[in-house]
């Protein structure tokens, strides 16, 4: 991962430009076309900027695009509202003066949040801005694996799901990994030089071809709820809904992720059974070795 925010902006634009077909924006593809997606000149024409100006943007050469130019590029690339916000965020980060040293305080789970986790009857955990697992209640540990047995840098949702054996316990693993990678990309945009972001993205890229491919797509997502299927060795398959709630004053920062099932459903009954088994001496564990 490039720590230069100008490079992040340039790579995002290039990745999205190459995914737009000329015919999607009313242009003739023409014969003997050698480039994938739109040419730089074509995108510049659609956005109403000079080709030289746009070329310098993709090269990360100190261009400071206005809000109007960013909006024009977003329209030309058919961005969603979320993608447009991401583009503006990248540009704002790129405009800030570079800082050689910057202290980032560690993410801390307040004692009150730890007490809240202990009172929650369903699986719940605190996940950091880079998807690190910071805290969890016993039922979450029984559901998803014994996080405490892992080295601290490997206590991360992407590390867990990129393991080859994860397909056995998470049938929708590939889709979830794509979603989590897009969430990580969104979090990194605000501070590309964050030491944890650099460390995590670098290690995942070295160990996982799947992650490298997904990271290169520059997909972004700010998901706050979803659904997860888990095949548990003790209670069988569960389909659970999850919701994420930011901790007060943490934006971006840690969030509580809570898993639930509709009352009276088979998934709810299996979850209750698992809760009764949490105190067994040696609960079955989901493989959590590193990819």
N, C-alpha and C positions, 0 to 999 in steps of 0.2 A: 504494500500500500504506500502510495506517495504521500508524504506528510505536507507537501506544498498545497495549500487550499486552491491556488490557481490551477494546479494540475488536476485536482478533483473536479473542478468546474469544467475544464477542457475535456476530460475523459467522459464525463456525463453527457455532454453535448455530442461528442463523437459517437458514443455508444448508441444514443437515441437516433442520431442522423442515419446511421447505417441500418437501422431497423425499419425505416420508412421507405416504402416502394414509391417510385415516381408516379405510378398510376393512382396511388392512394391520395395524391394531392393534385391531381389533374394534369400531370406532366406526361409527355410521351417518353417511354423508356428508350426508344431509339435502338438501332442495331449496334452490335459490337460494343456493348456497354461492359466496361471492365471493373467498375466499382460496385460494391454492395450498398444498397440503399441510395440515398440522395448524394449528389456531389455537393461539395462545399458551396460552389457557385449557385447551385439551385436553391439551397436552403437560404443563402444570403438574399437571393432575389425574392423568395417567398416572404422573408421577414422584413424586406425593405432596408437592408444595410449593405454596405459595400463588401464585395468579396474579400478584399484585403483586410477589412476590419474583422470579419468573421474568422478568417484564417488565423489572425493573431489571437483571437479568443481560444480557438482550438489548440493553439501552440502555447497557451499560458504565458503570453508575452506582455503582461502588465496592463491589459485592457480593463477599463472600469465601466462596464455597460450600465446604462441607465435603466430605471424601472421599465420605461417604455420599450426599450430594446429587448429586455428579458421577456416581457409580455408578448412581443411580436414573435420572438423565437418560440415561445411556448405554443402560440397559436399555429405557427407553421409546422411544428412537430406534433400537433394534436395532443398536447399534454392534458392530463386530468388536472383538477384543482390541486390535488395532493402533489403531483409532479411539478406543477408550477410553483407551489410554495417551496418545494425542495430546491428548484433552480434559483429562486430568490435567496434562499438560505445559503447556498453555496457561493453565490455572488457576494453576499454581505460578508461572509467569512473571508473571501479572497481580498476584500477591500481593506481589511484590518491590517495595521502594521505588524510585521513579523516580530515575534518575541522569541529570543533565544532560550530563555529559561522561564518556565511558568509552573508554579506549584499547583498540583491538583490534589485536593484533600481526598483521602480514601473514602469510599462509600461506607457509611455506617448505618446499621439498623438500630433505631432508637429502642431503649428498653420497653417503652410503651407498646411499640409494634411487636416486639417479641412476646409480650404478655397477651396481646391480641391474637397472635398466631396460636398460642397455647389454649385459647378458649374456643377456637373455631373447630366445629365438629367435622367439617369436610377437609379434603386435602388443600393445603395452602402453602405458599412459599413467597419469599421476597426475592425478586430478580433485579439485578443492577442494570444500568443503562447499556452495558455491553453484553447482557444476557448471562451474567455470572449469577450463580445461586448463592445468595448471601445468608439466607435463613429459611427454615422450613419446619412444619410441624410433623409429628411422628407418622401421621397417615400419608402425607405427601412422600415421606421417605419410603414407606411400605409400598406405595403405588409406583413410584418411578425409579427406585433404587436407593442404595445407601450412599448418599452424597458425601458423608463424612469420611468414607474410606478413600476418597480420591485426594490427590494433591490439590491444594487450593487453586492453582491456575487452571486445572482441568474441571473444576466445578462450574460448568458452563453448559447451557442448553444445546448449543451447536456441537460441542465436543461429544456430548452423550449421543446425539442423534446421527452423527457422522460415522459412528462405529459400524462396521459391517454387520454385526449381529443385531443391530437396532431394528432391522426389518422384521425380525421374529416377534418383537414385542410391540412395535408401533407400525401397524399395517399402512398407515398414511405417512410414513416417515419422509419420503421424498418431497411431498408437497409441503410438509411442515418445515423441512430444512430450507426450502425455497422461501417460505414466508419469513422464517427467522433471519435468513441472510438479508432479505430486504429490510427488515426491522433494524438489523445491525448497521446496514448502510445508511439508513436514515439517522441513526444516533451518531454515527461517525462524522456526518456532514457538519455538525455544529462545532466539532473540535478534532480535525483530522490528525493533529499531532499528539493526541492524548496517548500517554505511554501504554496504557492497557489496550487501547485500540490497535496501536502499532504492533504490540506483542501478539495479541490474539489473532489478528488478521494474518500476520506473517506466519505464525505456527500452523493455522488452519490451511493456509495456501500451500505450505510445504507438505503437509500430511494428506491432503484430500484434493484429488482432481475435481471431484464434484463441487467442492466449495469454490475452487479457482474459477470454474466455469460460471457458476452462479454469481460470484462477485464481479466478474467481468461484464455481466449484463447490466449492471448499475440499476437494478430494480430497487424501488423504494416502497416502504409501506409503514403506516403508523396504525398497527392493529391493536385494538383494545379488547377484543373478544373473539372467540372461535370455538372449535370443537376438536376433540382429540380422542382417538381410539387406542386403547391399550389392551394387549393380551397378557394378562397376569397369570403367573404359574399357579397361584393358589385359588383364584376365584373366576378365572376365565376372562372373556372379553368384556370390556366396559367402553361405552361411548359417553364421554363427559363433556359438558360445556365449560368453558373457562372465561373469566372476566379479569381484566387487569385494572388496578386502581393506583394512581400515583400517590406516593406518600406526600403529606403536606409540605410545601416548600421545596419539593424536589422536581424541578423541571429544567432540563432532563435529569433523571435520577432514578432511584429504586422505585419499584412498584410491587404491590401485593397481587399475586395471581391466585385466584380461588377457583377450584374445580367443583362442579355440582352436577346433579342428575335430577330429572323430574321426580317429584315425590310419588311413590308407589310404583315406579317403573322397575323393570328387571335390573337396570344399571344401578338404581338406588339401592336395591336389595343386595347386590354384589358388593357395593361400596360399604354398606353397613356390615356385611360379613367380614370384609377385609379389616374394618375398624376393630372388630372383635378379635382379630388374629394379630393385631399389631404387637401385642405384648408377648407373643410366643418367643421362646428362647432363640430360635434360629430361623427367622423368616426367609423365604426364598428371595433371591435377588436378581434383578435385571442386569445383564452384562453392561459394565460401564468402563471397560478398558478404553484407552485412547485409540483414535483411528490409526 
